[in-house]
Structures are given as C-alpha cells and as structure tokens.
Amino acid sequence: MSDEETVKPADTDSSATRDSNEPAATGVEILKRERDDYFDRLLRKTAEFDNYRKRVDRERRAQADQAVVDLLQDLLLVVDDFDRALTVDAEDGSGSYRKGVELIHAKLHDLLRKQGVRAIDAIGTDFDPNVHQAVSHEVSPNHREGEVIGEMRRGYMMGDRLLRPAMVKVAKA
C-alpha cells in the first residue's frame, strides 16, 4: 500500500502542475484572441473612416461642381440676351451704345472661356440628341435628312459635361 500512496501523491502533483499551467495557457490564449479581435475592429473602423472621408470629399466636390454649373447656366441666360441685343440693328445710329454692349458681351465670353465653357457648334452638323434639343423640323431639299439648319438657342459644354443643349431646327427630306 505504501507504494500506491507514493504513486498517488506523485500523480496528483503532476496533474496539479499541469492544471495550473493549463489555466495560464488558456488565459494567454484568451488574451491573444481579445487582442486579435480588438486589432481586427481597429482595422475595420479605420477602413470605414477612410471610406467615409473619401465619400464626403467626393460629395463636397460634386456639390461645388453643381454650384458652378448652376451659376453658369444662369449666366448663359444673360449671354443669350446680349446675343439677341447684338443682332438688332441700331436705328438711331448710336454706335457707342452698341460698342459698349459688345465689350460687355466679350467680357462675358472671356469669363465663360476661363471656366472651360464652350459653345456647341450646331448649324451644319447632324442632329445629336445628346447635345441638341429639336424644337422644329423643316422640309428642306437643300439639306440632308437630320442636318441642323437653324439654332434658336445656343448650347454650351463645360469640358465633357453638357451645361445646356442647343435648341435647333432640323431638316426633313
């Protein structure tokens, strides 16, 4: 029996030592898992914040671009009025009045050019629904089918973006 008693305490000691190491190892594993979880959360939050920042920047740029477009569209209405004023002949011979209107007209066109706005050349081109708005059709034997033969209102582009389509008259065969 004394042999069994000797063996039992030895087994108990080794199992106690093993048990005391196992909880310590489990505690380290738990801490490692928590650390990995927190690190993963940090990476995800960082990526979410990056995406948020990029989205806000994109929206801000789009809003600024839209504000410029809105202003330029309003300005184009003034340019149209000057275009019409310059087509009327001066009846009373006031050349200085016409010269003043021409100067203002030129300044407006310079301002538009600086903003990257250019007029759409419509007359003589084929009708393109992407840049033209057909207002009327006219039978014309001198022009080919679908050719723009008249322009009621000028169209404008800013870079590749359409600010306003040209209102045109299109030839019918």
C-alpha positions in Angstrom: 0.0 0.0 0.0 2.7 2.3 0.7 3.7 2.1 -3.0 0.2 3.1 -4.0 0.3 6.0 -1.6 3.6 7.1 -3.0 2.3 6.8 -6.6 -0.9 8.7 -5.9 0.7 11.8 -4.5 3.1 11.9 -7.4 0.2 11.6 -9.9 -1.7 14.3 -8.0 1.3 16.7 -8.0 1.9 16.3 -11.7 -1.8 16.8 -12.5 -1.9 19.8 -10.3 1.1 21.2 -12.0 -0.5 20.5 -15.4 -3.8 22.0 -14.3 -2.1 25.2 -13.0 -0.3 25.5 -16.4 -3.4 24.9 -18.4 -5.4 27.8 -17.0 -2.4 30.0 -17.5 -2.2 28.9 -21.1 -5.9 29.3 -21.6 -5.7 32.9 -20.1 -2.9 33.7 -22.5 -5.0 32.3 -25.4 -8.0 34.4 -24.3 -5.9 37.5 -24.2 -4.4 36.8 -27.6 -8.0 36.3 -29.0 -9.1 39.5 -27.5 -6.1 41.3 -28.8 -6.7 39.9 -32.3 -10.4 40.9 -32.0 -9.6 44.5 -31.0 -7.0 44.7 -33.7 -9.5 43.5 -36.3 -12.0 46.0 -35.0 -9.4 48.8 -35.3 -8.6 47.9 -38.9 -12.3 47.8 -39.8 -13.0 51.2 -38.1 -10.0 52.7 -39.8 -11.2 51.4 -43.2 -14.8 52.6 -42.5 -13.4 56.1 -41.6 -11.3 56.2 -44.8 -14.3 55.3 -46.9 -16.4 57.9 -45.1 -13.7 60.6 -45.6 -13.4 59.8 -49.3 -17.2 59.8 -49.8 -17.5 63.2 -48.1 -14.8 64.6 -50.3 -16.5 63.3 -53.4 -19.8 64.7 -52.3 -18.2 68.1 -51.5 -16.6 68.2 -54.9 -19.8 67.2 -56.6 -21.7 69.9 -54.7 -19.1 72.6 -55.7 -19.3 71.5 -59.3 -23.0 71.7 -59.3 -22.9 75.2 -57.8 -20.6 76.3 -60.6 -22.9 74.7 -63.2 -26.0 76.4 -61.7 -24.2 79.8 -61.8 -23.0 79.3 -65.3 -26.5 78.3 -66.5 -27.9 81.5 -65.1 -25.1 83.4 -66.7 -25.8 81.9 -70.0 -29.3 83.5 -70.0 -27.6 86.9 -69.8 -25.3 85.9 -72.6 -28.4 85.0 -74.7 -29.8 88.4 -74.1 -26.6 90.1 -75.2 -26.6 87.9 -78.3 -30.1 89.0 -79.2 -29.2 92.6 -78.5 -26.3 92.5 -80.8 -28.4 91.1 -83.7 -30.7 94.1 -83.7 -29.6 97.0 -85.9 -29.1 100.3 -84.2 -31.7 102.6 -85.8 -30.7 105.8 -84.2 -27.0 105.5 -85.2 -25.7 105.2 -81.6 -22.5 103.3 -82.3 -21.1 103.9 -78.8 -24.1 102.1 -77.2 -23.5 99.1 -79.5 -19.8 99.2 -78.8 -20.5 99.1 -75.0 -22.8 96.1 -75.4 -20.1 94.4 -77.5 -17.5 95.0 -74.8 -19.7 93.5 -72.1 -20.6 90.6 -74.4 -16.8 89.9 -75.0 -16.1 90.0 -71.2 -18.9 87.5 -70.6 -17.5 85.2 -73.2 -14.0 85.6 -71.7 -15.3 84.7 -68.3 -17.0 81.6 -69.7 -13.9 80.6 -71.6 -11.8 80.8 -68.4 -14.3 78.4 -66.7 -13.9 75.9 -69.5 -17.3 76.7 -71.1 -17.5 76.5 -74.9 -20.4 76.9 -77.3 -21.7 73.9 -79.2 -21.4 74.4 -83.0 -24.8 73.1 -84.2 -25.6 74.5 -87.6 -24.5 72.2 -90.4 -23.9 69.2 -88.1 -26.0 66.1 -87.8 -28.7 66.1 -85.1 -27.4 64.6 -81.9 -30.0 64.1 -79.1 -27.1 64.2 -76.6 -26.3 67.9 -77.3 -29.3 69.1 -79.3 -32.9 69.7 -78.5 -35.1 69.6 -81.6 -37.6 72.4 -81.5 -38.9 72.1 -85.1 -38.5 70.1 -88.3 -38.5 71.8 -91.7 -38.7 70.3 -95.1 -35.5 71.4 -97.0 -34.4 70.0 -100.3 -31.0 71.8 -99.9 -30.1 69.9 -96.7 -29.6 66.3 -95.9 -32.0 64.4 -93.6 -31.3 65.1 -89.9 -29.0 68.1 -90.5 -29.3 71.0 -88.1 -30.3 74.0 -90.2 -31.2 76.6 -87.6 -30.4 77.4 -84.0 -32.9 79.1 -81.7 -30.7 79.0 -78.6 -27.1 78.2 -78.3 -25.9 75.1 -76.4 -22.9 75.0 -74.1 -20.5 72.4 -72.8 -18.1 72.6 -69.8 -15.4 70.2 -70.5 -17.2 66.9 -71.4 -20.3 67.9 -69.4 -23.4 69.3 -71.1 -24.5 72.6 -69.5 -27.4 73.3 -71.8 -28.5 71.6 -75.1 -28.7 73.7 -78.2 -32.4 74.3 -79.3 -32.3 73.6 -83.0 -34.3 73.3 -86.2 -33.7 70.0 -88.1 -34.1 69.3 -91.8 -36.5 66.8 -93.1 -36.2 65.2 -96.5 
